[in-house]
Amino acid sequence: MEEEKPIVSPVARTIRTKTPVTSFAELFLPYFPDLKKKLLLADSPKAPIEFLEQAPISAFFLSLALGILTFVFFSNISLNQLYLIPVFLLYLILTIYYFMLYPDVAIIQRSKRLDSELVFAGRHLVIALRSGMPLFEALIGISEGYGDISKEFNKIVEKVTVGIPLSQAIREVTQHNPSKAFVRILTQIANSLSSGANVGDSLEAVLDQISREQMIELKEYGQKLTPMVMFYMIFGIILPSLGVAFAIILFSLISSSTFGFGPDLLIYVFGLIAVIQFLFLAMVENSRPRYVL
């Protein structure tokens, strides 16, 4: 005979062990009243208290790693090790701020993913409606094959399946969606259902407007590339090359027992230049619209 498994109530599963970090998170939770909304917009499974628990721990270990690298750097150039204390505190503050920006960055990335397939999914929906397919069946048709957009439409389908009216399900999905263009489309569909207007005509008008806006944004990005390339040439290539050359000449003429421009320091300088160039290229890549028109 099989052994009977102990029954665990749903309430028991939600009980979490309270740690000193939990008390710290509960203390600072009132100072972030919009954190819950941001996590929902980012589609994060974490609760606000859980996020505040993990952020300082991750920040501490990242600060510790940066502090160790700074210690190695200071030991090579023979500087006072006491500078590590304020440097570590500065690292800790900056890393905590960095991790607290995670929901905002996740919201922006999710919005870009939604906008990338928005026009294609919308055109699919319009074609299905023009062919005489019911709206709910058309929503089922685009609930797969369009990335994150399909996931949002699938949420609507699931809500309708369990008995929620279609217009109400659409409005509920818009509450936790960061894409303004997608919210406009869903709002237009909900308004057309409420007023009895033709969903296909109103949806096509909104899609044409969104498509024009995306074309304008792509043209603006193309105009920004020229000054961005110029700044990259100056700060990513010319200044580092000339700066390192002049620094080598300068420190070779200065004899000092406490500071010198040796091969070890040169490696760190090259590493810093590589990091700056990587950050610049990442900034250019992240600012590029994800639309495929």
N, C-alpha and C positions, 0 to 999 in steps of 0.2 A: 504493500500500500504506500501511496505517496504521502510524504509528511505534509501536514497543513502549514501553510506559510502564515506568519503573523500578519494580522490586518493592521495596516497603518492608515490612520485617518488623513484626509487631505490637509487638515489643520496642522497635524504634526509635521508634515513635509515642509510647511512654510516657516517653521521655527528655525531661526538661525542662531548660531552661537555668538554671543555678544563678546567682543574683544575690546581692548583699549582703543583700537583704530575705529571701531564702531561708535564708541562714545565721542571720539574726535569728529567723525562724520556727522553724527546727530547734532553736534554743537554748531557746525558750520552750515548745515543744510538750510536753515532759514535765510541765510545770506545769498542763496541761489534759488530764488522762487521760480525761475523759468527753466531750471535744469530738467525737470520732468518733461516739459513740452519739447525741449530740444532733443532729448533722447528719443521721444516718440517720432519727431520729424526725421531724425537720423535712422529710424527703424532699428534702434539698438535694443537688445533683449534685457539690458541691465536696468535695474531700478536706480533711482537717484542716490539712495544710501549706499548701494553696492558700488556705484561709480566713485563716490567720494571716499570710499574705503580703499579702492585700488589705486586712485590717482596719487596720493602721497607716498605709498609704498613704491610704486614704479618710479616716481620722481626721486626718491631717496637712493635707489639702486643706480639710476642713471647718473645722479650727481656723484655718487661714490666712484663710478667708473671714470667720469670726467676728472674727478679729483686725483685719481691714481695716474691718469695720463698727464695731468698738470704737474704732479709730483716728479714724474720721470723727466719732464721737460725742465723743471726748475733745477733738478739735480745735475743736469748736463751743463747748464749755464751758470751754476754756482751762485744762485740767489738764495736769500733767506727763506727757510722752509715755513716760517710763521705766516707768510703770505697765503699759505694754503687755507687757513681758517676762514678769513673773509671771502676767499675765492670759492670755497665749498658752500658757504651760506648763499653766495650769489648764484651759484649753480643750482642750489636747491630751490630758490625762489623762482628762477627762470624755468626750471623743469616743471615745477608745479603749475606755473602759468601755461606752459606748453601743453601739459596733459589736460588742463581745464578747457583748452581750446578744441579738444577732440570733437565734442558734439557739433560745434560750428563748422569745422572742416568736413565732418561726415555729412552734415546737411548739404553743404555745397556740392560735394562729390555725388551724393544721391540725386540732387536736383539735375546735375549735368547728365547723369546716366538716364534719368527719366526723359529729359529733353532730347537726347540723341535719337531715340526711336519714336518720338511723339508724333511727328507728321506722318510717318509710314503707317503707324497703327491707326491714326485718325482717318487716313485715306482708305485703309482697309475697312474700317467701320462704315464710312460713307458709301463705299461700293456695295457692301452687304445690305445696307438699308435701301439703296436704290434698286437692288435686285428683288426687293419685296420680303426680305428676311426680317422676322421680328427683332426688336431691339435686344431682347435678352439672348436670343440665339446668336446675334451678331457679337455681343459681348463675350459669349462663350468661345466664338471663333478667334478672337484676338487675346484670349486669356493665356495663350502660349505662343512662343516664337518671336516675341518682341522684348526680351530681357526684363528689366525692372518694370516696364510699362505693363507687360502681361501679368506680372505679380499683383499690381494694383487692380487691374480689371478682374483678376481671379478672386481678389478679396470681395469685390462687389458681387460676383457670381455666388460665392459661398454664403454671403449674407442673405441674398435673395433665396437661396436654396433652403435656408433654415426658417424662412417665413417673413423676413423683413421686406417691406415695400421697396421697389426699385429706386424711387427718388430718394427715400430716406437712406438707403444703403450707399447711394452715390454721395450724398452730403456727409455721411459719416467718414467715408474714405478721404474726402477732401480736407477734413479737419487735421489729419496727420500726414499731409503731403507737402513737401517743400517746394515743388515745382509750380510756379505761378501760372505758367502756360497750361499745364495739365489741369490745374484747379479751374482755370477758365473754361476748358473744354467740358469738364464734368459738371460745372455749374450751369453751363449753357444747355447740356442734356437734361439736367434736372429741371431747369426752368421751362424747357420745351415740353417736358412731360406734364408739368403742373398746369401750363396754359393750354395744352392741346395743340401746340404748333408742330410743324413738320420738323422732326429732329434732324433729318438729313440736310435740309437747306440751311438751318441755323448752324449746324456743325461744320458744314463746308465753308461758310462765311468766316467762322472763327479760325479754321485751319488756314485759310488763305492769309488772314492777317498775321497769324503766328509765323507762317512761312516767310512772309515779307520781313518780319522783325528779325528772324534768324539770318536772312540774307544780309540785312543791314549790319548785324553784329559781326558776321564774317568779314565784311568789307572793312569795318572799323579795326578788326584784329589785323588785317593785312596792312593797314596804314600805321599801326603801332610797331610793326616788325622792324621798320627802318631805324627809328631811334633806339630800339632795344638792341639791335645788332651793333649800332655805333657805341653804345655804352659797354657792350660786351667786348668790343675790340679795345676800348680804352682801359677798362678796369679788369678785364679778364686776360688780356694778352700784353698790351703795351706797357702799362704800369708795372705789372709783376716782373716782366722781363728786364726793363730798365732798372726797377727798384732793386732786384737781386744783384744785378751787375754792379750798380753803384755801391750797394752795401758791402759786397765782397771787396771792392777797391778801398772803400773807406775804412773798414775794420782791419784790412791788411796793413794800412798805414798807421793805425792806432795800436800801440802796444799797451795792453792792459792785462793785469793778472786776475781780474775778477770777471771780465766779460770778453768774449772773443767769438768771432764768426767762424766756427769750425764746421767740419763735415756733418756732425750730428745735428747742429742747429739748422744747417742747410736742408737736411731731410725734412725737418718739421716745417720749414718755410714752404718747401715744395708741396708738402701735404696740405698746408693751409690754402695754397693757391688752388690745388685740386678740389678742395671742399668748396671754395668760393665759386669756381666754375661749375661744379655740379649743382650748387644751389641756384645759380643763374639759369642754367639750362632747365632745371626743374620748374623754375618760375615761368619761363617761356612756355614750357609744355603744359603747365596747369592753367595758364591763361588762354590757351587755345580752345575755341568752341568745339564741342564734340558732335556738331551737326553733320549729317551726311545728306546733302540736298541734291 
